[in-house]
Amino acid sequence: MRQRKQLEVYYDEWCPLCAAIRRRLERWDWLHALRFRSIRDGQAVSDMVSRGISPEALEARMHVRCSGSGKIDSGIAAVLRLCSRVPLLMILCPAIWATIKLGFGERMYDWIAARRMIVPAGGCLEDGCSLERRTSS
């Protein structure tokens, strides 16, 4: 039963916002339904490439994969699926679903994702870190 409901969450550990959200979700994952995989990990990328997801797509949007069915969602659909697995976030599902049906959920997701900051591992020098904005493709 747990295996069917397990959700692999592919996120960018170089993104401070993404990493903070991961930490919060780990605290809220009372059902142990989430398994996080960094897109900066070669094995995680290889697993997704073998399923037809490019490294560029992984970097542009969060992806989730249902362990049982193998179904992969990205962007706002991934957010909806993730919220459906975390009890504290389930209340958001109708609103997220509505943004999808009304046609602006994906645009809103892409707008936020395009403006996230990236801090490459090892990219910080003694005098601080250089933050880069992710550029839209």
Number of C-alpha atoms within 10 A of each C-alpha: 6 11 11 12 16 19 24 19 24 25 23 22 21 17 20 14 14 18 15 12 12 18 10 11 18 16 9 14 15 13 12 15 18 21 15 16 18 17 22 18 12 10 12 15 19 15 11 19 14 9 12 10 15 14 16 9 16 21 16 20 20 22 26 26 21 20 16 13 11 13 11 19 19 20 21 23 20 19 20 21 22 24 18 16 19 19 12 13 14 14 12 13 16 12 12 19 17 12 16 17 10 9 11 13 19 16 14 14 16 16 12 10 22 15 13 16 18 19 16 15 9 7 12 12 8 5 6 8 12 13 14 13 14 15 11 10 7
